[in-house]
């Protein structure tokens, strides 16, 4: 897995968390 792939995964998880707890 590349750094870009990791970044996309982390950003998606952050978006989900933000939407969950907004």
PDB file of N, CA, C and O in Angstrom, chain B, residues numbered from 101:
ATOM      1  N   UNK B 101       0.848  -1.201   0.000  1.00  0.00           N
ATOM      2  CA  UNK B 101       0.000   0.000   0.000  1.00  0.00           C
ATOM      3  C   UNK B 101       0.880   1.246   0.000  1.00  0.00           C
ATOM      4  O   UNK B 101       1.873   1.319   0.724  1.00  0.00           O
ATOM      5  N   UNK B 102       0.508   2.204  -0.806  1.00  0.00           N
ATOM      6  CA  UNK B 102       1.309   3.421  -0.915  1.00  0.00           C
ATOM      7  C   UNK B 102       0.865   4.460   0.094  1.00  0.00           C
ATOM      8  O   UNK B 102      -0.161   4.305   0.757  1.00  0.00           O
ATOM      9  N   UNK B 103       1.655   5.531   0.204  1.00  0.00           N
ATOM     10  CA  UNK B 103       1.315   6.603   1.141  1.00  0.00           C
ATOM     11  C   UNK B 103      -0.005   7.238   0.742  1.00  0.00           C
ATOM     12  O   UNK B 103      -0.817   7.590   1.598  1.00  0.00           O
ATOM     13  N   UNK B 104      -0.216   7.385  -0.569  1.00  0.00           N
ATOM     14  CA  UNK B 104      -1.476   7.977  -1.046  1.00  0.00           C
ATOM     15  C   UNK B 104      -2.658   7.111  -0.623  1.00  0.00           C
ATOM     16  O   UNK B 104      -3.694   7.633  -0.212  1.00  0.00           O
ATOM     17  N   UNK B 105      -2.510   5.812  -0.720  1.00  0.00           N
ATOM     18  CA  UNK B 105      -3.582   4.911  -0.313  1.00  0.00           C
ATOM     19  C   UNK B 105      -3.882   5.056   1.168  1.00  0.00           C
ATOM     20  O   UNK B 105      -5.042   5.099   1.577  1.00  0.00           O
ATOM     21  N   UNK B 106      -2.813   5.132   1.977  1.00  0.00           N
ATOM     22  CA  UNK B 106      -3.007   5.324   3.414  1.00  0.00           C
ATOM     23  C   UNK B 106      -3.714   6.631   3.687  1.00  0.00           C
ATOM     24  O   UNK B 106      -4.616   6.691   4.523  1.00  0.00           O
ATOM     25  N   UNK B 107      -3.309   7.687   2.984  1.00  0.00           N
ATOM     26  CA  UNK B 107      -3.913   9.004   3.199  1.00  0.00           C
ATOM     27  C   UNK B 107      -5.402   8.972   2.879  1.00  0.00           C
ATOM     28  O   UNK B 107      -6.212   9.537   3.614  1.00  0.00           O
ATOM     29  N   UNK B 108      -5.760   8.310   1.783  1.00  0.00           N
ATOM     30  CA  UNK B 108      -7.179   8.219   1.410  1.00  0.00           C
ATOM     31  C   UNK B 108      -7.958   7.445   2.463  1.00  0.00           C
ATOM     32  O   UNK B 108      -9.069   7.829   2.827  1.00  0.00           O
ATOM     33  N   UNK B 109      -7.374   6.353   2.951  1.00  0.00           N
ATOM     34  CA  UNK B 109      -8.051   5.566   3.988  1.00  0.00           C
ATOM     35  C   UNK B 109      -8.282   6.397   5.233  1.00  0.00           C
ATOM     36  O   UNK B 109      -9.384   6.415   5.781  1.00  0.00           O
ATOM     37  N   UNK B 110      -7.235   7.089   5.681  1.00  0.00           N
ATOM     38  CA  UNK B 110      -7.337   7.898   6.906  1.00  0.00           C
ATOM     39  C   UNK B 110      -8.346   9.019   6.719  1.00  0.00           C
ATOM     40  O   UNK B 110      -9.146   9.289   7.615  1.00  0.00           O
ATOM     41  N   UNK B 111      -8.318   9.676   5.560  1.00  0.00           N
ATOM     42  CA  UNK B 111      -9.248  10.787   5.330  1.00  0.00           C
ATOM     43  C   UNK B 111     -10.694  10.279   5.306  1.00  0.00           C
ATOM     44  O   UNK B 111     -11.596  10.946   5.814  1.00  0.00           O
ATOM     45  N   UNK B 112     -10.912   9.110   4.720  1.00  0.00           N
ATOM     46  CA  UNK B 112     -12.264   8.544   4.708  1.00  0.00           C
ATOM     47  C   UNK B 112     -12.732   8.228   6.119  1.00  0.00           C
ATOM     48  O   UNK B 112     -13.880   8.501   6.469  1.00  0.00           O
ATOM     49  N   UNK B 113     -11.841   7.649   6.940  1.00  0.00           N
ATOM     50  CA  UNK B 113     -12.212   7.337   8.325  1.00  0.00           C
ATOM     51  C   UNK B 113     -12.517   8.608   9.092  1.00  0.00           C
ATOM     52  O   UNK B 113     -13.463   8.651   9.878  1.00  0.00           O
ATOM     53  N   UNK B 114     -11.714   9.652   8.868  1.00  0.00           N
ATOM     54  CA  UNK B 114     -11.945  10.923   9.554  1.00  0.00           C
ATOM     55  C   UNK B 114     -13.285  11.511   9.137  1.00  0.00           C
ATOM     56  O   UNK B 114     -14.026  12.024   9.976  1.00  0.00           O
ATOM     57  N   UNK B 115     -13.602  11.441   7.850  1.00  0.00           N
ATOM     58  CA  UNK B 115     -14.885  11.963   7.376  1.00  0.00           C
ATOM     59  C   UNK B 115     -16.040  11.220   8.033  1.00  0.00           C
ATOM     60  O   UNK B 115     -17.017  11.839   8.456  1.00  0.00           O
ATOM     61  N   UNK B 116     -15.935   9.909   8.120  1.00  0.00           N
ATOM     62  CA  UNK B 116     -16.997   9.112   8.751  1.00  0.00           C
ATOM     63  C   UNK B 116     -17.155   9.508  10.208  1.00  0.00           C
ATOM     64  O   UNK B 116     -18.274   9.684  10.689  1.00  0.00           O
ATOM     65  N   UNK B 117     -16.030   9.649  10.917  1.00  0.00           N
ATOM     66  CA  UNK B 117     -16.097  10.031  12.333  1.00  0.00           C
ATOM     67  C   UNK B 117     -16.724  11.402  12.492  1.00  0.00           C
ATOM     68  O   UNK B 117     -17.559  11.605  13.373  1.00  0.00           O
ATOM     69  N   UNK B 118     -16.327  12.353  11.641  1.00  0.00           N
ATOM     70  CA  UNK B 118     -16.872  13.716  11.732  1.00  0.00           C
ATOM     71  C   UNK B 118     -18.381  13.690  11.486  1.00  0.00           C
ATOM     72  O   UNK B 118     -19.143  14.334  12.208  1.00  0.00           O
ATOM     73  N   UNK B 119     -18.811  12.942  10.463  1.00  0.00           N
ATOM     74  CA  UNK B 119     -20.242  12.873  10.163  1.00  0.00           C
ATOM     75  C   UNK B 119     -21.001  12.193  11.294  1.00  0.00           C
ATOM     76  O   UNK B 119     -22.138  12.561  11.588  1.00  0.00           O
ATOM     77  N   UNK B 120     -20.381  11.205  11.928  1.00  0.00           N
ATOM     78  CA  UNK B 120     -21.049  10.484  13.013  1.00  0.00           C
ATOM     79  C   UNK B 120     -21.244  11.376  14.230  1.00  0.00           C
ATOM     80  O   UNK B 120     -22.291  11.336  14.876  1.00  0.00           O
ATOM     81  N   UNK B 121     -20.223  12.188  14.544  1.00  0.00           N
ATOM     82  CA  UNK B 121     -20.245  12.941  15.802  1.00  0.00           C
ATOM     83  C   UNK B 121     -20.581  14.412  15.610  1.00  0.00           C
ATOM     84  O   UNK B 121     -20.504  15.191  16.560  1.00  0.00           O
ATOM     85  N   UNK B 122     -20.959  14.810  14.376  1.00  0.00           N
ATOM     86  CA  UNK B 122     -21.245  16.228  14.137  1.00  0.00           C
ATOM     87  C   UNK B 122     -22.440  16.662  14.958  1.00  0.00           C
ATOM     88  O   UNK B 122     -22.842  17.824  14.897  1.00  0.00           O
TER      89      UNK B 122
END
